[in-house]
Amino acid sequence: MMDKIVEWFEKKNIKRIKDMGDFWSMKKRLHDLEEFYDFIFQYFELDKLLQDRDYEHKRDFYKQKHEVLNYFELLLTEIKPYLFLALEMSNNGDIDKKFKKKEIKENSIVNMIENFIRLRRTGRNRIYYPHEREEFEKFKEKYSNIVEFLKHIDSFDGKTTGSILDHGKAIIEFKIDKKQLREYQLQLNHWVRDCSRATKYRLIRI
């Protein structure tokens, strides 16, 4: 894992030098181990978490024990397999920007990964069997005016269109009546049974 990450940075550094020159190399200044320890100390904000005492010798300071060190050790152990994934995500401009702006939540990313893993490698789960597909197409044809009506009102932007008057005009334009709409809703429950929200939209409204 660490070899892979180092290789990733080496390639990125070569491109960085090629694009911007040697001055911008990630390796322009080399750090020693003591500086690296200091970086880790600051990274985890240990100065705020460790006991606030005066130590006569620096080595005594480093010998102190604290429960937060256990937590961070467990954290690093747990996330190690995901470090490369995090690296790739942080270098994807769109994801990184939205994540830092909190437009994408951690749970959303976890859910996307879970959904991907659950997909069968042969593709999406079967929605309808062949004989059902023909019946489904007949259903869409029968209620095509309602399908087109739903697509039409979805196009309203809420600013210049989407008023009660706009909906009323659409109902008249697509000849929607209460009885037909009730029948459509009842039959729709059968056709969208276990479908996801995205699949329902794809099958019914498009």
GINORDA-V286640 format. One record per backbone hydrogen bond with DSSP energy under -1.0 kcal/mol. CO is the residue of the C=O (numbers start at 1). NH is the residue of the N-H. E is the energy in kcal/mol with one decimal. If there is no record, write none. Layout:
((CO/NH/E) (CO/NH/E))
This chain:
((1/5/-2.0) (2/6/-2.7) (3/7/-2.4) (4/8/-2.0) (5/9/-2.2) (6/10/-2.4) (7/11/-2.2) (8/12/-2.1) (9/13/-2.7) (10/14/-2.2) (11/15/-2.0) (12/16/-2.3) (13/17/-2.6) (14/18/-2.2) (15/19/-2.5) (16/20/-2.8) (17/21/-2.2) (21/24/-1.4) (22/25/-1.9) (25/28/-1.4) (32/36/-1.9) (33/37/-2.5) (34/38/-2.1) (35/39/-2.2) (36/40/-2.3) (37/41/-2.4) (38/42/-2.4) (39/43/-3.0) (40/44/-2.2) (41/46/-2.5) (42/45/-1.0) (45/48/-1.6) (46/50/-3.1) (51/53/-1.5) (57/61/-1.2) (58/62/-1.8) (66/69/-1.1) (67/71/-1.6) (68/72/-2.5) (69/73/-2.0) (70/74/-2.4) (71/75/-2.7) (72/76/-2.5) (73/77/-1.9) (74/78/-2.7) (75/79/-2.4) (79/82/-1.7) (80/83/-1.4) (82/86/-2.6) (83/87/-2.3) (84/88/-2.5) (85/89/-2.4) (86/90/-2.4) (89/92/-1.4) (92/96/-3.1) (93/97/-2.3) (94/98/-2.2) (95/99/-2.8) (96/100/-2.4) (97/101/-1.5) (98/103/-3.1) (98/104/-1.2) (99/102/-1.2) (105/109/-1.6) (106/110/-2.2) (107/111/-2.6) (108/112/-2.2) (109/113/-2.2) (110/114/-2.5) (111/115/-2.6) (112/116/-2.1) (113/117/-2.4) (114/118/-2.0) (120/123/-2.3) (129/133/-2.1) (130/134/-1.3) (131/135/-1.0) (132/136/-2.7) (133/137/-2.3) (134/138/-1.6) (135/139/-2.1) (136/140/-2.4) (137/141/-2.1) (138/142/-2.6) (139/143/-1.8) (141/144/-1.4) (143/147/-2.2) (144/148/-2.6) (145/149/-2.0) (146/150/-2.6) (147/151/-2.0) (148/152/-2.2) (149/153/-2.5) (150/154/-1.6) (152/155/-1.1) (153/156/-1.0) (161/158/-1.2) (163/167/-2.1) (164/168/-2.5) (165/169/-2.5) (166/170/-2.0) (167/171/-2.4) (168/172/-1.9) (169/173/-2.9) (170/174/-2.5) (171/176/-2.4) (177/181/-2.3) (178/182/-2.2) (179/183/-2.1) (180/184/-2.4) (181/185/-2.2) (182/186/-2.0) (183/187/-2.4) (184/188/-2.2) (185/189/-1.2) (187/191/-1.4) (188/192/-2.1) (192/195/-1.9) (196/200/-2.4) (197/201/-2.1) (198/202/-2.4) (199/203/-2.8) (200/204/-2.6) (201/205/-1.8))
